[in-house]
Amino acid sequence: KRRAHRQPSCKCQESYVFHNLLISVPMGSHLASLCLLLMAFLLARTTSAFVTQNGRRFGIGMLPSSVGHRIAQHSSLLYSTAVDIEEVERKIKVKGEEIRQLKEDGIEKTELAPHVEELLALKAQLPQQMEESKPKKKKQQPQKEKQPPKQKPEEMSESELRQARLAKVAAMRERGVEPYEYSYKPTHTAAELQQEYDGRLEGGEEDESSDVAVAGRIMARRVFGKLAFYTLQDESGTIQLHLEKNRLGDSFKDLKDWTDGGDIIGVRGTVRRTDKGELSVYAKEWTMLTKSALPLPDKFHGFKDISKRYRSRHLDLIVNPDVRDTFRKRARIQSLLRRMLDDMGFLEIETPVLHAQSGGAEAKPFETFHNSMGLDLTLRIATELHLKRLIVGGYHKVYELGRIFRNEGISTRHNPEFTSVELYQAYADYDDMMDLTEFLICKIAEEVCGGLEVPYGEHTISFERPWRRVTMHDAVKEVIPDFDFAALDPDDPESLVAAKEAATKAGVPGVEALKTIGEILNTCFEELCEPKLIQPTFVIDYPVEVSPLAKPHRSKPGLVERFELFAVGREHANSFSELTDPVDQRIRFEAQAEKKAAGDEEACDVDEDFLQALEQGMPPTGGLGIGIDRLVMLLTDSPSIRDVIPFPLLKPDA
C-alpha cells in the first residue's frame, strides 16, 4: 500500500516504454526477447516498479493478465529458443566432425554430398544475428610488430630444412627426450600384419585385444587437427598409422611438432581397419627412434635421375621399392646357388685376390704394389687356376663365389668389379656342365621368379629345358649363308683372305688386323649373332685361338670343347672341358705371352706354378663360370649391370 502512493520512477517509465514496444512486436523475434530482458532488468533495479496502462498504474504483481501472459509467453519462448539453438549447434558440431572423418578416410565426393547438404540444412536453422545488420565497432588493438610469414617446407632450401630439423633435435633434448634411441622391440613387420589380418576386420572395426609394435621410416604424413595418418615403411613394406589426440594425449602435440618425413619411429597400439578398408596400427604410444636431419626426395618428382640413384643408393632403396626387391632377389639367387652346390657335394674354398701374375682369362688386370714385400701384384681376373690346383690336390668338386676385377671399359653389361661363381668337377666334361647349368638356372628361376617364363624388356624368356645348342660355325652360317667357315683350311693363307673378305662384306669391322681364321670367326659371331640370341642358347665348339684353357675337341680339329650360354643378346656362362695336357697348356701360355709382348694388354702370362701343378696330373675335369650380375639382370628385368650392383664404381661427381 505504501508503494501505491509513490511516484513512478524514471526506470518504471522506461519499463513502460519497453512494455508497449513488447506488445507491438511479433512474438519470437529477437527484438521482443531483447525488450523482455531490458524490462526485467529495469524492474529489478527500481524500488517502485510501476507500469501504466489506460491511465492506471500497476505494480509488478498488479499487471493485467494480458500483459503478464504476454511477458510469460516471451519468457517461455526465449528459454525454448535458447534450448533449440543449443541442440542445433550440437548437431552441427557432430555432423562437422563426421564429415571431417569421412574426408580423412577418403570418401568419394558423390558419397560426401548428402552429408554436406545435411550440415547446411542444420546451419540454416540458426537465427540470423541482429549484429549482422549493424556495423561492429572494432576495438583498437595495440599494433603488434609484423612477423615474417612462416616458410612452407617446399619453399625451404635443403640447408634450411636441415637447420629446422636439427632445431627439433635440440627441442627434444631440452625436454629430456632422446632423438636417437638405442633400441626398440617391434613385434611385427608391416608384411606380417598385412598377412595376419588379411580377410579380417570390417571397415571401421578394431581388434581391441591386439597389442602390436612396429618400427620404420615415416614416408608420408597427413595431419588434420586432432587426427593424423602416417605411412610407415619397414624392410617388408608399408603400414598405416592411425594417430589421435584423444588416444595419445599430450604426446600427440609432440608427434606433430617433432616428426618429419624420413624420421624413424616406433609405435605401439591395436590393429584397426579404417572405414575405407585400410589396415592401420591404432596408436597408444609412439617413440622417436632416429630423427632424420635431411628430407626425403620430392615425392611428386620422385628419385629418377640415374646418376643420383647410383651415387645415393641409400635414398634409392628408401624411395624405390622395386630396387629393394632387386637386391633382395640378388641375395636369394646367391644363397640358392651356394645351397644347391653345397647339397651336390661341392666345397666352397676361397682363393687369393692378389696375384703375382694375371691368368685364367683374357682381360687387363688392375696393378698394385706390396710395399713391405716389394712385389708388383695384380688383382685377380679369374679364380680358375687356383681352383684347378685344388682339383690336382685331390678334391673332386670345388667352387668359389666371389669378386673379380678387370681393368676394362664400362657399359650396361660391364663393370670393373663384378661377381662370378666358378666351379670345377673332376671326371666331367662340357656336356655335363651344360646339364648342370640348365639345372642350376632353372631351379633358381623357379624359386625366385615363380616359374620358368620370365619377362625381360619386350621379351618373355622361357627356361623350359632342353635349351638350344648350336655350334659357332652354324650360328655364323645362319647370318652369312653363302660362306662356310668350317670348310676353310686354317693353314691356308688363301682361306684367311677369303674369311676376311666374307666378314668385311657382311659388315664386320676390324677384321683386317686379325691373323687367324678362328679369330675372324669369333669376331663375326660377336658382331652378327650374339645380339640376336634372345632365348637361352648354348653356343658350342669354339676356335682354339680364343680358348687357351680348353681341351681340344675330340673330333673337330682346330676347335675346343667349350660353350658359352647366351640370352637376351649377352653371355651369361662360360665352360670348358678343361685342358689337362701340361705340354699343350705351356704352348698356349707361350702364345698368349707373345701376344702380350706385342702389345695385347688382355693376353695372359705363363703361370709356372699352375704348369707345375698340371704336370703333377689333373683328372679329366669340367669347369663352369656363371656371371652373377648378369644372371640377376636377367631374372629381375634390369637393363644395366649397375642396376644390380649396390654400389657401382662411378667417376667423382663434379
Buried (B, 14 or more C-beta within 10 A) or exposed (E): EEEEEEEBBEBBBBBBBBBEBBBEBEEBBBEBBBBBBBBBEBBEEBEBBBBBBEEEBBBBEBBEEEBBEBBEBBBEBBEEBEEEEEEBBEBBEEBBEEBBBBEBBEBEEEEEEEBEEBBEEBBEEEEEEEEEEEEEEEEEEEEEEEEEEEEEEEEBEEEEBBEBBEEBBEBBEEEEBEBEBEEBEBEBBBBBBBEBBEEEBEEEEBBEEBEBBBBBBBBBBEBEEBBBBBBBBBEBBBBBBBBBBEBBEEBBEBBBEBBBBBBBBBBBBBBBBBBEEBBBBBBBEBBBBBBBBEBBBEEEEEBEEEEBBBBBBEBBBBBBEEBBEBBEBBEBBBEBBBEBBEEBEBBBEEBEBEBBBBBBBBBBBBEEEEEEEEEEBBBBBBBBBBBBBBBBEEBBBBBBBBEBBBBBEBEEBEBBBBBBBBBBBBEBBBBBBBEBBBEBBBBBBEBBBEEBEBEBEEBEBBBEEEBEBBBBBBBBBEBBEEBEBBEBEBEEEEBBEBBBEBBBEBEBEEBEEBEBBBBBBBBBBEBBBBEEBBBBBBBBBBBBBBBBBBBBBEEEEBBBBBBBBBBBBBBBBBBBBBBBBBEBBBEBBEBBBEBBEEEBEBBBBBBEEBBEBBBEEBBEBBBBBBBBBBBBBBBBBBEBBBBBBBEBEEEEEE
